[in-house]
Structure formats: C-alpha cells, structure tokens
Amino acid sequence: MPKLKTKSGAKKRFHVKKSGQVKFARAYAKHLFTFSKNAEHSRRTRGTGHLREMDAKKVIKELFPYGAN
C-alpha cells in the first residue's frame, strides 16, 4: 500500500507545535496597504494565531495522516 501524503495546502498554512497546538497565519494581511483598510483591521490581521483545541485535533487528524511532526 502506498504512503499517505500530507495535504500540500496544510503544509503551507499550518505548523504543529510540540505541545499539540496548531499555529496559523491570519488571513487578509497580504498587500495590506494596496487599498484603504482601517486600523482595527490592520491590528486584527497582524501576527499569528492558534486554533482551538477541537479544531486543532481535526486539522491534525484529517490533513496530516501521520500526525504532528
């Protein structure tokens, strides 16, 4: 039976930490100043976030076939 492959989109978007938390980059932060956005939106998209525990388990189970690296 062939090896299962990790979803390539998940490799690019998520990083699984040793503690089991899943880190991700916030959306809509690219090209931040190409059109007018308010300051609240700029702050909200800054930095990274962590998925909730249940969502993290789901991401690891469905998108990373051999679990967290």
Backbone as XML, in Angstrom:
<?xml version="1.0"?>
<chain id="A" units="angstrom">
  <residue number="1" name="MET">
    <atom name="N" x="0.835" y="-1.173" z="0.000"/>
    <atom name="CA" x="0.000" y="0.000" z="0.000"/>
    <atom name="C" x="0.891" y="1.251" z="0.000"/>
  </residue>
  <residue number="2" name="PRO">
    <atom name="N" x="0.578" y="2.257" z="-0.828"/>
    <atom name="CA" x="1.441" y="3.440" z="-0.897"/>
    <atom name="C" x="1.329" y="4.308" z="0.356"/>
  </residue>
  <residue number="3" name="LYS">
    <atom name="N" x="2.337" y="5.143" z="0.525"/>
    <atom name="CA" x="2.327" y="6.055" z="1.666"/>
    <atom name="C" x="1.239" y="7.104" z="1.493"/>
  </residue>
  <residue number="4" name="LEU">
    <atom name="N" x="0.669" y="7.530" z="2.609"/>
    <atom name="CA" x="-0.301" y="8.623" z="2.577"/>
    <atom name="C" x="0.455" y="9.941" z="2.526"/>
  </residue>
  <residue number="5" name="LYS">
    <atom name="N" x="-0.062" y="10.871" z="1.754"/>
    <atom name="CA" x="0.611" y="12.158" z="1.624"/>
    <atom name="C" x="-0.100" y="13.220" z="2.460"/>
  </residue>
  <residue number="6" name="THR">
    <atom name="N" x="0.693" y="14.105" z="3.039"/>
    <atom name="CA" x="0.147" y="15.256" z="3.747"/>
    <atom name="C" x="-0.428" y="16.212" z="2.721"/>
  </residue>
  <residue number="7" name="LYS">
    <atom name="N" x="-1.569" y="16.826" z="3.021"/>
    <atom name="CA" x="-2.165" y="17.802" z="2.113"/>
    <atom name="C" x="-1.203" y="18.978" z="1.946"/>
  </residue>
  <residue number="8" name="SER">
    <atom name="N" x="-0.878" y="19.314" z="0.695"/>
    <atom name="CA" x="0.124" y="20.357" z="0.458"/>
    <atom name="C" x="-0.356" y="21.722" z="0.931"/>
  </residue>
  <residue number="9" name="GLY">
    <atom name="N" x="-1.669" y="21.961" z="0.885"/>
    <atom name="CA" x="-2.188" y="23.230" z="1.394"/>
    <atom name="C" x="-2.004" y="23.347" z="2.896"/>
  </residue>
  <residue number="10" name="ALA">
    <atom name="N" x="-2.125" y="22.232" z="3.605"/>
    <atom name="CA" x="-1.955" y="22.236" z="5.058"/>
    <atom name="C" x="-0.496" y="22.479" z="5.433"/>
  </residue>
  <residue number="11" name="LYS">
    <atom name="N" x="0.429" y="21.932" z="4.640"/>
    <atom name="CA" x="1.849" y="22.151" z="4.910"/>
    <atom name="C" x="2.183" y="23.635" z="4.869"/>
  </residue>
  <residue number="12" name="LYS">
    <atom name="N" x="1.540" y="24.348" z="3.953"/>
    <atom name="CA" x="1.835" y="25.765" z="3.764"/>
    <atom name="C" x="1.141" y="26.648" z="4.796"/>
  </residue>
  <residue number="13" name="ARG">
    <atom name="N" x="0.028" y="26.200" z="5.339"/>
    <atom name="CA" x="-0.796" y="27.072" z="6.172"/>
    <atom name="C" x="-0.689" y="26.821" z="7.673"/>
  </residue>
  <residue number="14" name="PHE">
    <atom name="N" x="-0.346" y="25.602" z="8.072"/>
    <atom name="CA" x="-0.354" y="25.256" z="9.490"/>
    <atom name="C" x="1.005" y="24.762" z="9.944"/>
  </residue>
  <residue number="15" name="HIS">
    <atom name="N" x="1.309" y="25.013" z="11.216"/>
    <atom name="CA" x="2.519" y="24.485" z="11.828"/>
    <atom name="C" x="2.104" y="23.878" z="13.166"/>
  </residue>
  <residue number="16" name="VAL">
    <atom name="N" x="2.391" y="22.600" z="13.358"/>
    <atom name="CA" x="2.014" y="21.916" z="14.597"/>
    <atom name="C" x="3.178" y="22.003" z="15.573"/>
  </residue>
  <residue number="17" name="LYS">
    <atom name="N" x="2.913" y="22.575" z="16.754"/>
    <atom name="CA" x="3.939" y="22.737" z="17.768"/>
    <atom name="C" x="4.066" y="21.450" z="18.583"/>
  </residue>
  <residue number="18" name="LYS">
    <atom name="N" x="5.136" y="21.349" z="19.362"/>
    <atom name="CA" x="5.361" y="20.154" z="20.169"/>
    <atom name="C" x="4.249" y="19.928" z="21.181"/>
  </residue>
  <residue number="19" name="SER">
    <atom name="N" x="3.651" y="21.005" z="21.655"/>
    <atom name="CA" x="2.582" y="20.889" z="22.645"/>
    <atom name="C" x="1.272" y="20.404" z="22.028"/>
  </residue>
  <residue number="20" name="GLY">
    <atom name="N" x="1.214" y="20.341" z="20.682"/>
    <atom name="CA" x="-0.001" y="19.908" z="20.009"/>
    <atom name="C" x="-0.842" y="21.059" z="19.494"/>
  </residue>
  <residue number="21" name="GLN">
    <atom name="N" x="-0.450" y="22.288" z="19.839"/>
    <atom name="CA" x="-1.169" y="23.448" z="19.324"/>
    <atom name="C" x="-0.864" y="23.617" z="17.841"/>
  </residue>
  <residue number="22" name="VAL">
    <atom name="N" x="-1.837" y="24.140" z="17.109"/>
    <atom name="CA" x="-1.654" y="24.379" z="15.683"/>
    <atom name="C" x="-1.613" y="25.883" z="15.458"/>
  </residue>
  <residue number="23" name="LYS">
    <atom name="N" x="-0.490" y="26.338" z="14.903"/>
    <atom name="CA" x="-0.275" y="27.759" z="14.664"/>
    <atom name="C" x="-0.608" y="28.074" z="13.211"/>
  </residue>
  <residue number="24" name="PHE">
    <atom name="N" x="-1.181" y="29.248" z="12.962"/>
    <atom name="CA" x="-1.517" y="29.636" z="11.594"/>
    <atom name="C" x="-1.319" y="31.134" z="11.428"/>
  </residue>
  <residue number="25" name="ALA">
    <atom name="N" x="-1.149" y="31.565" z="10.183"/>
    <atom name="CA" x="-1.044" y="32.991" z="9.876"/>
    <atom name="C" x="-2.445" y="33.522" z="9.613"/>
  </residue>
  <residue number="26" name="ARG">
    <atom name="N" x="-2.697" y="34.726" z="10.013"/>
    <atom name="CA" x="-4.023" y="35.313" z="9.837"/>
    <atom name="C" x="-4.264" y="35.705" z="8.383"/>
  </residue>
  <residue number="27" name="ALA">
    <atom name="N" x="-5.504" y="35.626" z="7.967"/>
    <atom name="CA" x="-5.869" y="35.905" z="6.579"/>
    <atom name="C" x="-5.991" y="37.403" z="6.323"/>
  </residue>
  <residue number="28" name="TYR">
    <atom name="N" x="-5.961" y="37.769" z="5.059"/>
    <atom name="CA" x="-6.172" y="39.141" z="4.573"/>
    <atom name="C" x="-5.088" y="40.115" z="5.016"/>
  </residue>
  <residue number="29" name="ALA">
    <atom name="N" x="-3.889" y="39.634" z="5.296"/>
    <atom name="CA" x="-2.813" y="40.532" z="5.711"/>
    <atom name="C" x="-1.883" y="40.870" z="4.554"/>
  </residue>
  <residue number="30" name="LYS">
    <atom name="N" x="-1.944" y="40.139" z="3.465"/>
    <atom name="CA" x="-1.087" y="40.416" z="2.315"/>
    <atom name="C" x="-1.567" y="41.675" z="1.616"/>
  </residue>
  <residue number="31" name="HIS">
    <atom name="N" x="-0.652" y="42.391" z="1.033"/>
    <atom name="CA" x="-0.960" y="43.635" z="0.309"/>
    <atom name="C" x="-1.759" y="44.572" z="1.210"/>
  </residue>
  <residue number="32" name="LEU">
    <atom name="N" x="-1.272" y="44.738" z="2.408"/>
    <atom name="CA" x="-2.021" y="45.449" z="3.433"/>
    <atom name="C" x="-2.353" y="46.885" z="3.046"/>
  </residue>
  <residue number="33" name="PHE">
    <atom name="N" x="-1.454" y="47.536" z="2.320"/>
    <atom name="CA" x="-1.665" y="48.952" z="2.047"/>
    <atom name="C" x="-2.030" y="49.224" z="0.594"/>
  </residue>
  <residue number="34" name="THR">
    <atom name="N" x="-2.461" y="48.220" z="-0.145"/>
    <atom name="CA" x="-2.825" y="48.459" z="-1.540"/>
    <atom name="C" x="-4.175" y="49.141" z="-1.656"/>
  </residue>
  <residue number="35" name="PHE">
    <atom name="N" x="-5.027" y="48.997" z="-0.672"/>
    <atom name="CA" x="-6.272" y="49.751" z="-0.649"/>
    <atom name="C" x="-6.577" y="50.118" z="0.798"/>
  </residue>
  <residue number="36" name="SER">
    <atom name="N" x="-7.465" y="51.029" z="0.975"/>
    <atom name="CA" x="-7.712" y="51.605" z="2.293"/>
    <atom name="C" x="-8.386" y="50.599" z="3.229"/>
  </residue>
  <residue number="37" name="LYS">
    <atom name="N" x="-7.714" y="50.281" z="4.315"/>
    <atom name="CA" x="-8.298" y="49.458" z="5.370"/>
    <atom name="C" x="-8.181" y="50.251" z="6.667"/>
  </residue>
  <residue number="38" name="ASN">
    <atom name="N" x="-9.068" y="50.018" z="7.568"/>
    <atom name="CA" x="-8.996" y="50.770" z="8.817"/>
    <atom name="C" x="-7.969" y="50.159" z="9.777"/>
  </residue>
  <residue number="39" name="ALA">
    <atom name="N" x="-7.631" y="50.882" z="10.814"/>
    <atom name="CA" x="-6.593" y="50.476" z="11.751"/>
    <atom name="C" x="-6.980" y="49.210" z="12.502"/>
  </residue>
  <residue number="40" name="GLU">
    <atom name="N" x="-8.257" y="49.055" z="12.818"/>
    <atom name="CA" x="-8.704" y="47.858" z="13.537"/>
    <atom name="C" x="-8.432" y="46.606" z="12.708"/>
  </residue>
  <residue number="41" name="HIS">
    <atom name="N" x="-8.698" y="46.685" z="11.420"/>
    <atom name="CA" x="-8.454" y="45.546" z="10.527"/>
    <atom name="C" x="-6.966" y="45.229" z="10.467"/>
  </residue>
  <residue number="42" name="SER">
    <atom name="N" x="-6.128" y="46.245" z="10.418"/>
    <atom name="CA" x="-4.681" y="46.045" z="10.368"/>
    <atom name="C" x="-4.192" y="45.338" z="11.625"/>
  </residue>
  <residue number="43" name="ARG">
    <atom name="N" x="-4.694" y="45.736" z="12.780"/>
    <atom name="CA" x="-4.283" y="45.102" z="14.039"/>
    <atom name="C" x="-4.774" y="43.666" z="14.125"/>
  </residue>
  <residue number="44" name="ARG">
    <atom name="N" x="-5.989" y="43.433" z="13.651"/>
    <atom name="CA" x="-6.589" y="42.104" z="13.734"/>
    <atom name="C" x="-5.827" y="41.090" z="12.892"/>
  </residue>
  <residue number="45" name="THR">
    <atom name="N" x="-5.267" y="41.525" z="11.767"/>
    <atom name="CA" x="-4.589" y="40.589" z="10.871"/>
    <atom name="C" x="-3.106" y="40.453" z="11.176"/>
  </residue>
  <residue number="46" name="ARG">
    <atom name="N" x="-2.622" y="41.187" z="12.146"/>
    <atom name="CA" x="-1.201" y="41.150" z="12.465"/>
    <atom name="C" x="-0.853" y="39.863" z="13.216"/>
  </residue>
  <residue number="47" name="GLY">
    <atom name="N" x="0.297" y="39.310" z="12.934"/>
    <atom name="CA" x="0.806" y="38.191" z="13.706"/>
    <atom name="C" x="0.154" y="36.859" z="13.367"/>
  </residue>
  <residue number="48" name="THR">
    <atom name="N" x="0.298" y="35.915" z="14.273"/>
    <atom name="CA" x="-0.216" y="34.568" z="14.068"/>
    <atom name="C" x="-1.256" y="34.246" z="15.130"/>
  </residue>
  <residue number="49" name="GLY">
    <atom name="N" x="-1.964" y="33.156" z="14.922"/>
    <atom name="CA" x="-2.959" y="32.719" z="15.885"/>
    <atom name="C" x="-2.826" y="31.232" z="16.138"/>
  </residue>
  <residue number="50" name="HIS">
    <atom name="N" x="-3.571" y="30.746" z="17.106"/>
    <atom name="CA" x="-3.593" y="29.321" z="17.417"/>
    <atom name="C" x="-5.026" y="28.822" z="17.301"/>
  </residue>
  <residue number="51" name="LEU">
    <atom name="N" x="-5.176" y="27.638" z="16.719"/>
    <atom name="CA" x="-6.503" y="27.051" z="16.600"/>
    <atom name="C" x="-6.993" y="26.580" z="17.964"/>
  </residue>
  <residue number="52" name="ARG">
    <atom name="N" x="-8.300" y="26.528" z="18.127"/>
    <atom name="CA" x="-8.877" y="25.966" z="19.349"/>
    <atom name="C" x="-8.559" y="24.475" z="19.396"/>
  </residue>
  <residue number="53" name="GLU">
    <atom name="N" x="-8.645" y="23.905" z="20.572"/>
    <atom name="CA" x="-8.225" y="22.515" z="20.774"/>
    <atom name="C" x="-8.970" y="21.538" z="19.866"/>
  </residue>
  <residue number="54" name="MET">
    <atom name="N" x="-10.291" y="21.680" z="19.764"/>
    <atom name="CA" x="-11.067" y="20.752" z="18.930"/>
    <atom name="C" x="-10.736" y="20.924" z="17.449"/>
  </residue>
  <residue number="55" name="ASP">
    <atom name="N" x="-10.559" y="22.172" z="17.007"/>
    <atom name="CA" x="-10.201" y="22.415" z="15.616"/>
    <atom name="C" x="-8.806" y="21.884" z="15.315"/>
  </residue>
  <residue number="56" name="ALA">
    <atom name="N" x="-7.899" y="22.016" z="16.276"/>
    <atom name="CA" x="-6.535" y="21.532" z="16.094"/>
    <atom name="C" x="-6.522" y="20.013" z="15.927"/>
  </residue>
  <residue number="57" name="LYS">
    <atom name="N" x="-7.302" y="19.312" z="16.751"/>
    <atom name="CA" x="-7.371" y="17.853" z="16.628"/>
    <atom name="C" x="-7.897" y="17.444" z="15.262"/>
  </residue>
  <residue number="58" name="LYS">
    <atom name="N" x="-8.901" y="18.175" z="14.775"/>
    <atom name="CA" x="-9.494" y="17.879" z="13.479"/>
    <atom name="C" x="-8.492" y="18.107" z="12.344"/>
  </residue>
  <residue number="59" name="VAL">
    <atom name="N" x="-7.748" y="19.206" z="12.412"/>
    <atom name="CA" x="-6.752" y="19.517" z="11.384"/>
    <atom name="C" x="-5.670" y="18.448" z="11.356"/>
  </residue>
  <residue number="60" name="ILE">
    <atom name="N" x="-5.175" y="18.078" z="12.528"/>
    <atom name="CA" x="-4.112" y="17.072" z="12.587"/>
    <atom name="C" x="-4.612" y="15.731" z="12.065"/>
  </residue>
  <residue number="61" name="LYS">
    <atom name="N" x="-5.820" y="15.345" z="12.445"/>
    <atom name="CA" x="-6.359" y="14.044" z="12.043"/>
    <atom name="C" x="-6.629" y="13.967" z="10.544"/>
  </residue>
  <residue number="62" name="GLU">
    <atom name="N" x="-7.218" y="15.030" z="9.966"/>
    <atom name="CA" x="-7.653" y="14.967" z="8.577"/>
    <atom name="C" x="-6.585" y="15.372" z="7.572"/>
  </residue>
  <residue number="63" name="LEU">
    <atom name="N" x="-5.695" y="16.284" z="7.941"/>
    <atom name="CA" x="-4.768" y="16.829" z="6.961"/>
    <atom name="C" x="-3.345" y="16.302" z="7.094"/>
  </residue>
  <residue number="64" name="PHE">
    <atom name="N" x="-2.982" y="15.831" z="8.288"/>
    <atom name="CA" x="-1.657" y="15.272" z="8.497"/>
    <atom name="C" x="-1.825" y="13.778" z="8.802"/>
  </residue>
  <residue number="65" name="PRO">
    <atom name="N" x="-1.693" y="12.901" z="7.818"/>
    <atom name="CA" x="-2.035" y="11.488" z="8.011"/>
    <atom name="C" x="-1.196" y="10.762" z="9.060"/>
  </residue>
  <residue number="66" name="TYR">
    <atom name="N" x="0.038" y="11.208" z="9.289"/>
    <atom name="CA" x="0.876" y="10.541" z="10.277"/>
    <atom name="C" x="0.997" y="11.362" z="11.551"/>
  </residue>
  <residue number="67" name="GLY">
    <atom name="N" x="0.066" y="12.273" z="11.768"/>
    <atom name="CA" x="0.044" y="13.081" z="12.970"/>
    <atom name="C" x="1.005" y="14.247" z="12.898"/>
  </residue>
  <residue number="68" name="ALA">
    <atom name="N" x="1.204" y="14.878" z="14.027"/>
    <atom name="CA" x="2.100" y="16.032" z="14.103"/>
    <atom name="C" x="3.533" y="15.568" z="13.937"/>
  </residue>
  <residue number="69" name="ASN">
    <atom name="N" x="4.320" y="16.384" z="13.266"/>
    <atom name="CA" x="5.733" y="16.029" z="13.031"/>
    <atom name="C" x="6.530" y="16.169" z="14.289"/>
  </residue>
</chain>
